């Protein structure tokens, strides 16, 4: 009977131990067995039932080629096979225990059942837990990182034997993960035939683009699917020369051949460079594959900050390999550093337990090595400072001469933006560049780039109009083009009302102008689609300020030169206003507007843009790590956007109202409508501008006094527009009941603060 019991422990039944409803138990026909012995025998036989189910799982998934068919729900993947190998290893220990008990039974035929139960008490505590884990994997179809998370959760138990056994099973799965990590981070090869790795090509997953600045430094990285809010983990790099992985649903003949065993792979095999993929699946120049983190496959024991470092390391290696193949990198990969980190990863793979801190330290050392090489590529070979200066000149209107020429060229087209005008605007854009010889002055002619310049742009590619009539342009401006964005069609009643009240110089019924750019390689590492969106928001705001300033200056020319030729795009009957009897009032109003707009423009271009760009260049000159470069650029854009107030709705709305009044005055000056100016209309416009300007001044003063993050920038702006307290005093006298003597407009003399009302006095003291 003891031999029958041992066979039952191996899942084999007979006449003494039978199987009923999937459970092995002692046959009820044997009535001579006492109740306690029967219960003890049945408890031991339950181990046989568990062993039988685990053995079936091992037999099914231990073989490598597990192909999902339409009639079969078989699991797929390297991790499932590794789990089967780990389970088989634990079953070997169980089988060894059965063999040992059998030898003892042969020596002592009167071996009690209690002794047999004692020999299997460890297995009684562990094997049911292992079966529950396997059933969960099978029922929920877990694979890859999900399977790793499931087994890791099983290691969190208070039973010592079960904890150690699950750690051993997890070790088999970690061997696969370490091989994929080495292939990705060291060789830049994405080997994932069953879609199990937590790094995937972005086209094959709903993955997370993440910011490089936050990925390696954030102690508590946010969740991954948070593009506009918490998604600040590593912005996806546009990489080249990577293998296109096979889809898990592909046929077996198309899948990669597996290693014989994850535990038997030697270090020499892992250290050797992996075989290169077939040319048809390899991304060459002009073909970029964006990789990102796939959250469903990220193991629960691996923080997002560590996964972001893994992502960055592999993408950086891809970028450097691409640069070396195309002769764009004069340095070489840090081979000795990569080899050292590979050996450390292999050593970690042999440890019985996973130590997150040690693993993160190795990944960080590998990331630092490739990040330094990437900085050398960007700063030396790719001329990053010159490329960022070009972006500043184009997006942030740093080249005032060029945009002055463009406004002269396009003045007649900007107030009637239509989809058809996009081509004309791009032609004017190129003519303006030719007038100021912008291409000849560029520092980037023939520098960097691999011929596929816009392979991964983000702000839209260069339009056909910008390439067709470019006159053989090969300069850096070839990647810039203008785009016209029309608003949604409003209701018919709104259209009729807007047509009756349309101002010729205003942007045509909400149409906006943006600047599309396809960054040349490897500028995509910094200028991501989100960064391009920020650049475009700044461009639209700064271009509006520049255009309003340009219109006010042309209005001054019309006032000072009555017989000057008509500005481009205007009718020939627009000279009566400048010679009217109300000209002094027009001059005073235009002077107030120009004063505000000119000081705003000076603040934006000098106090904000030039200052922040100098800070950026200073940080880049001392940067030795890519994370420092990325963080400096992200901070550069964030500070500029903050100090330009484009994210403060109240201030931006007030500025739009001021701009609208300025353009309305310019329209009145240019289009005199063949009659004397309407004094009432002029007075209403003057009053509305004063109200809007004082409202803007009040908002800015409140921001400064509330100690908001924009307070230093607001203080500088207020110093420009209210250095002699004209706005504070004139606003107080005009919009408050108490009359206050105001100084002459724009006089440099300061009033005695004691003679001012309390609020204005505090403003004057603060400004002084």
Secondary structure, 3 states (H helix, E strand, C coil): CHHHHHHHHCCCCCCCEEEECCEEEECCCCCCCCHHHHHHHHHHHHHHHHHHHHHHHHHHHCCCCCCCCCCCCCCCCHHHHHHHHHHHHHHHHHHHHHHHHHHHHHHCCCCCHHHHHHHCHHHHHHHHHHHHHHHHHHHHCCCCHHHHHHHHHHCCCCCHHHHHHHHHHHHHHHHHHHHHHHHHHCCCCCCCCCCCCCEEEHHHCCCECEEHHHHCCCCCCCCCCCCCCCCCCECCCEEECCECCCCCCCCHHHCCCCCCCCCCCCHHHHHCCCCCCCHHHECCCCCEEEEEECHHHCCCCCCHHHHHHHHHHHHHHHHHHHHHHCCCCCCCCCHHHHHHHHHHHHHHHHCCCCCHHHHHHHHHHHHHHHHHHHHHHHHHHCCHHHHHHHHHHHHCCCCHHHHHHHHHHHHHHHCCCCCCHHHHHHHHHHHHHHHCCHHHHCCCCCCCCCCCCCCCCCCCCCCHHHHHCCCCCCCHHHHEEEEEECCCCCCHHHHHHHHHCCCCCCCHHHCEEEEEECCCCCHHHCCCHHHHHHHHHHHHHHHHHHHHHHHHHHHHHHHHCCCCCCCCCCCCCCCCHHHCCCHHHHHHHHHHHHHHHHHHHHHHHHHHHHHHHHHHHHHHHCCCCHHHHHHHHHHHHHHHHHHCCCCCHHHHHHHHHHHHHHHHHHHHHHCCCCCCCCHHHHHHHHHHHHHHHHHHHHHHHHHHHCCCCCHHHHHHHHHHHCCCCHHHHHHHHHHCCCCCCCCCCCCCCCCCHHHCCHHHHHHHHHHC
